[in-house]
Structure formats: C-alpha cells, structure tokens
Amino acid sequence: MNPLHALSRFALWTCCLILLPFSANATTVRVLTVQGAIGPASADYLVRGLDKAIADRAQLVVIELDTPGGLDTSMRDIIKAILASPVPVATYVSPQGARAASAGTYILYASHIAAMAPATNLGAATPVELAPAGNEPATSDKPGAPPGDAKMRKVVHDAAAYIRGLAELRGRNAEWAERAVREAVSLPASEALKLKVVDVVAANLDDLLRQLDGRHIRLGDRTITLDITHATVERVMPDWRSRLLAVIGDPGIAYILMLLGIYGLIYEFANPGMLFPGVVGGICLLLGLFAMQVMPISYAGLALMLLGIVLMISEAFVPSFGALGLGGIAAFVIGSVMLIDTDMPGYGLPWMLIVPVAVASALFSFFVASMALRARRPVVTGAEELVGATGVTLEDIEHEGWARVHSEHWRVRSKTPLPRGSLIRVRARHDLILDVEPWQGE
C-alpha cells in the first residue's frame, strides 16, 4: 500500500474517532430526577449532573422534580448552577400528582424551560425556615403584606425580589411569582400555563421532548434551537457520594449518628484504651455534625440534649435516687424536640424517633446505675474488714495484750480491763495494734 495513502487513511480514522463523541453527545438529553426535600444531597447531585452534562456537550438537561421544598442554601446552589449553565435546563414537575412547592417553585422559575405534568401544582413559596415552630407569623392589615416580625419581613422581601428577578430573566409571570412568596398561593398545571408561569404542560417525558423540539432557547447573549428529534435520552442516577449524603443528611440519621458519637466518646473516656468506642464515636460524631451544620439547628436544643445525656450518665455514679436520671430524660426529650428549628417538610424529628431513643437512653442509664449499686458489696477481705470484726482475748488484759481475731493473733488495746476468753469487737486499727471494746453479742 502507498505510504501516503495509508497515512491519509490513518488521519481520517483519527479525526472520526475524535469527532465521534462530540457528534454523539450533541444529540444527548440528560435526565436528572429529584424527589423529596431539597437539601445538600440533591444539590450535590444536580450540580455535578449539570457539570457532567456540560462536559459531555449534551444538548438538553431535564430535571424531573417532585419536592415539598427544602433548604434555602441548597436551593440557591442549584439555581446558580442552572443560571451559569451553557446547556439549556428544563425543569419538569413530574409525575402526575407531583408538586414543586417552596424551593421547587424558585428552581422552576430559574430554568430555561418550565414544564409541568397534568395534575401537578407549584407555589407556596413563602420562606418558613426562620419562622418559629408551631406559630403562624403575624401579618399586617394589608392583604398580601409580609409578616409583621422584622426578621420575617426581611426574609420575605428578599425572597420576593429573588423570584421576581428570576421571572423577569426568563420572561415569566413576575406578579404571580411575588404572590407565591408573599401570600403562599399555589397553582395547578393548567392555570400555570394560562398565566404564563410555565411554558409547557406535557403528559410524560416523551411528550415533553416532542414539544421542545425546534424551540428557541435564550442562553446569555445567544439563542439556540433545540434539535432533539433523534436525541438519546440518558438517565443519570445518584452515585455513591450523593446517596451517602442523602443518608447522613436525613435529620433522623444525623440525630442518631450524633448520639452514637457522644456515647462512644463518653465510653472511651470512662474506659481509656478501649479504642474501638472512641474511633467509632469520633467518626459518627463528625458525620452527625457535618449533617447538622447545613440544617437550621437550635443550639439551645443541642445544649439541652447534651445536658440530658450527662445527667442520665451521672445517675450511674451519683446516688440521687433517680433525680438525675429523670431530669436527664426531661432535658433530653425537650432538647430533641427543639433541635431542628423549622416547620419545613422533611426536616423535623418525629416523636416516633425521639421517644424510643429517649427510653433506650434512660434504660441504659438506669441499667448501668443498678449494676453499679450491685457492685457495692461489703468489704470481706483486707485491713478495712478488721474494723467491726469480733474476736476473743488470749490472756487477761489490763490495758494491752493479745487476742485472736479472724484466726490471727493481734496485739490489742482496751480502755477497760478484759479477762481471758472475753468477746471483743475491733473499733479501729493503728498499724499492727487494734483498739477493741467488750462485746456482749447481738
């Protein structure tokens, strides 16, 4: 074969191999699915999923969303990634019966394309993270006005300005967006389409992609046209890192991890050199604190929990007849209820978790206390046992003489004369001499 011809064929195949991934990825639609509360795990999953789609030159990213809301910090991380994405993002509230409440509404407004399935809803975007648990914020007489509390007014005004900015950026209904924040109103899919809150109502993913094919999308200073007729749909599932964050990011799991860590370290400090409780406790405590740092934690509740644990453990070492233990249980339960200071769905500690953990901790403390009391047996050997022991004199004793105590001969002293064979009781010990007194028997 002609060397020049062979070289040209090699160059042609090399170019094909280099361009093949780009041509394939250019017709790829990536689908990311988020179900449940928006938190650090879902934010990590979506942000890294967007980065991977950008690196692979996907033409479209679809976020299938079903959420009751979530943390403000995680929501803003997701929105920043969407706004900075050079790949268009379509957020699709799906399946039927799903919702995009609270944080989900903001994410929907931030996306290049907002879509909903029939029988879904969005809205109720009033911030609740800083609202006192169990209390509705007071409102002014003006309808739609923000809550009367100064802190809540600042939060609501900030949230309203944020969602209005997103609505104006995407050309959507900004007035209704503000109402969703200030009045916590909601909309079903059909009305959301009429009010230009969303762009598309699609029965399923295939219907959505069919409707989006050929649509013009504004990306920064340029406009692109979606060509996804023959696109390959790739679903990206959460990897081990996202699943791990989802597990430890659950408030109940974080709560248990923190308790295991505290108990492990206490056991290690009480029994130096065990190592295993200290290592496991340290790991659990760090994981629990990592999860807790991204949640709205009440430090008063955390302090009450720690006080309750200390009091329950102190019951094992201080004879308080249950006072420390009962006080510790009360402090522990109250602190657990106060620990996560929010009404946000998915970020509270249920009573079904608090009560069993409190009962288990109390039973453990009382078990240790009972074991400690049983271990307090009378001294039966050694020098301390001599005090109170009985014996018999071996000779007539005026002031000092010999006696048999515990089958041993001891030098004894007595304030009263003792004839030989008298029964005596030991009052005290001074080195090798015992102070005794007459004993008549009991």
ChimeraX attribute file (.defattr): number of C-alpha atoms within 10 A of each C-alpha:
attribute: neighborCount
match mode: 1-to-1
recipient: residues
	/A:1	5
	/A:2	6
	/A:3	8
	/A:4	9
	/A:5	10
	/A:6	11
	/A:7	10
	/A:8	11
	/A:9	12
	/A:10	12
	/A:11	12
	/A:12	12
	/A:13	11
	/A:14	12
	/A:15	11
	/A:16	12
	/A:17	11
	/A:18	11
	/A:19	11
	/A:20	12
	/A:21	12
	/A:22	14
	/A:23	13
	/A:24	14
	/A:25	19
	/A:26	18
	/A:27	20
	/A:28	22
	/A:29	21
	/A:30	24
	/A:31	23
	/A:32	20
	/A:33	19
	/A:34	20
	/A:35	15
	/A:36	14
	/A:37	22
	/A:38	25
	/A:39	25
	/A:40	23
	/A:41	22
	/A:42	25
	/A:43	22
	/A:44	19
	/A:45	23
	/A:46	24
	/A:47	18
	/A:48	16
	/A:49	20
	/A:50	29
	/A:51	15
	/A:52	14
	/A:53	23
	/A:54	18
	/A:55	11
	/A:56	16
	/A:57	20
	/A:58	25
	/A:59	23
	/A:60	27
	/A:61	25
	/A:62	26
	/A:63	25
	/A:64	21
	/A:65	24
	/A:66	26
	/A:67	24
	/A:68	24
	/A:69	27
	/A:70	25
	/A:71	22
	/A:72	16
	/A:73	14
	/A:74	18
	/A:75	21
	/A:76	15
	/A:77	16
	/A:78	24
	/A:79	22
	/A:80	13
	/A:81	17
	/A:82	22
	/A:83	18
	/A:84	12
	/A:85	20
	/A:86	18
	/A:87	22
	/A:88	24
	/A:89	24
	/A:90	25
	/A:91	27
	/A:92	28
	/A:93	31
	/A:94	28
	/A:95	18
	/A:96	16
	/A:97	12
	/A:98	21
	/A:99	28
	/A:100	28
	/A:101	27
	/A:102	28
	/A:103	26
	/A:104	26
	/A:105	27
	/A:106	28
	/A:107	23
	/A:108	28
	/A:109	27
	/A:110	27
	/A:111	24
	/A:112	22
	/A:113	20
	/A:114	26
	/A:115	27
	/A:116	33
	/A:117	25
	/A:118	19
	/A:119	16
	/A:120	21
	/A:121	25
	/A:122	29
	/A:123	27
	/A:124	24
	/A:125	29
	/A:126	23
	/A:127	23
	/A:128	22
	/A:129	19
	/A:130	14
	/A:131	19
	/A:132	12
	/A:133	14
	/A:134	8
	/A:135	8
	/A:136	10
	/A:137	15
	/A:138	11
	/A:139	14
	/A:140	12
	/A:141	8
	/A:142	7
	/A:143	9
	/A:144	15
	/A:145	15
	/A:146	23
	/A:147	21
	/A:148	13
	/A:149	14
	/A:150	10
	/A:151	11
	/A:152	20
	/A:153	17
	/A:154	13
	/A:155	19
	/A:156	22
	/A:157	16
	/A:158	14
	/A:159	20
	/A:160	23
	/A:161	15
	/A:162	15
	/A:163	23
	/A:164	22
	/A:165	16
	/A:166	22
	/A:167	23
	/A:168	14
	/A:169	15
	/A:170	17
	/A:171	13
	/A:172	20
	/A:173	18
	/A:174	22
	/A:175	14
	/A:176	21
	/A:177	29
	/A:178	24
	/A:179	19
	/A:180	25
	/A:181	29
	/A:182	23
	/A:183	19
	/A:184	17
	/A:185	17
	/A:186	23
	/A:187	19
	/A:188	16
	/A:189	24
	/A:190	17
	/A:191	13
	/A:192	23
	/A:193	17
	/A:194	10
	/A:195	13
	/A:196	15
	/A:197	25
	/A:198	23
	/A:199	18
	/A:200	22
	/A:201	21
	/A:202	21
	/A:203	15
	/A:204	15
	/A:205	17
	/A:206	11
	/A:207	13
	/A:208	19
	/A:209	21
	/A:210	13
	/A:211	13
	/A:212	22
	/A:213	15
	/A:214	14
	/A:215	14
	/A:216	12
	/A:217	17
	/A:218	13
	/A:219	15
	/A:220	10
	/A:221	5
	/A:222	7
	/A:223	10
	/A:224	14
	/A:225	13
	/A:226	17
	/A:227	17
	/A:228	20
	/A:229	12
	/A:230	9
	/A:231	19
	/A:232	15
	/A:233	18
	/A:234	14
	/A:235	13
	/A:236	15
	/A:237	14
	/A:238	20
	/A:239	9
	/A:240	9
	/A:241	12
	/A:242	18
	/A:243	15
	/A:244	12
	/A:245	19
	/A:246	19
	/A:247	15
	/A:248	22
	/A:249	25
	/A:250	21
	/A:251	21
	/A:252	19
	/A:253	18
	/A:254	22
	/A:255	25
	/A:256	18
	/A:257	22
	/A:258	24
	/A:259	21
	/A:260	20
	/A:261	25
	/A:262	20
	/A:263	20
	/A:264	23
	/A:265	22
	/A:266	18
	/A:267	17
	/A:268	18
	/A:269	14
	/A:270	10
	/A:271	12
	/A:272	11
	/A:273	10
	/A:274	12
	/A:275	15
	/A:276	13
	/A:277	22
	/A:278	22
	/A:279	15
	/A:280	14
	/A:281	24
	/A:282	20
	/A:283	17
	/A:284	23
	/A:285	24
	/A:286	15
	/A:287	19
	/A:288	25
	/A:289	18
	/A:290	16
	/A:291	23
	/A:292	20
	/A:293	10
	/A:294	14
	/A:295	23
	/A:296	17
	/A:297	15
	/A:298	16
	/A:299	14
	/A:300	13
	/A:301	21
	/A:302	19
	/A:303	16
	/A:304	21
	/A:305	25
	/A:306	19
	/A:307	18
	/A:308	28
	/A:309	25
	/A:310	17
	/A:311	22
	/A:312	29
	/A:313	23
	/A:314	17
	/A:315	26
	/A:316	22
	/A:317	12
	/A:318	14
	/A:319	12
	/A:320	11
	/A:321	10
	/A:322	15
	/A:323	13
	/A:324	20
	/A:325	26
	/A:326	17
	/A:327	16
	/A:328	28
	/A:329	22
	/A:330	16
	/A:331	22
	/A:332	30
	/A:333	21
	/A:334	18
	/A:335	23
	/A:336	28
	/A:337	18
	/A:338	21
	/A:339	25
	/A:340	23
	/A:341	21
	/A:342	21
	/A:343	16
	/A:344	21
	/A:345	14
	/A:346	19
	/A:347	21
	/A:348	20
	/A:349	19
	/A:350	13
	/A:351	12
	/A:352	8
	/A:353	14
	/A:354	19
	/A:355	14
	/A:356	11
	/A:357	18
	/A:358	20
	/A:359	13
	/A:360	11
	/A:361	22
	/A:362	22
	/A:363	14
	/A:364	15
	/A:365	22
	/A:366	19
	/A:367	14
	/A:368	17
	/A:369	23
	/A:370	13
	/A:371	12
	/A:372	14
	/A:373	13
	/A:374	9
	/A:375	9
	/A:376	8
	/A:377	7
	/A:378	7
	/A:379	10
	/A:380	9
	/A:381	8
	/A:382	7
	/A:383	10
	/A:384	12
	/A:385	12
	/A:386	19
	/A:387	15
	/A:388	13
	/A:389	15
	/A:390	19
	/A:391	23
	/A:392	22
	/A:393	23
	/A:394	17
	/A:395	15
	/A:396	16
	/A:397	20
	/A:398	13
	/A:399	12
	/A:400	20
	/A:401	18
	/A:402	19
	/A:403	27
	/A:404	18
	/A:405	20
	/A:406	12
	/A:407	9
	/A:408	8
	/A:409	14
	/A:410	18
	/A:411	15
	/A:412	24
	/A:413	22
	/A:414	19
	/A:415	13
	/A:416	13
	/A:417	14
	/A:418	23
	/A:419	14
	/A:420	15
	/A:421	14
	/A:422	18
	/A:423	19
	/A:424	25
	/A:425	21
	/A:426	22
	/A:427	15
	/A:428	16
	/A:429	16
	/A:430	8
	/A:431	7
	/A:432	8
	/A:433	15
	/A:434	23
	/A:435	18
	/A:436	25
	/A:437	21
	/A:438	19
	/A:439	14
	/A:440	9
	/A:441	8
	/A:442	3
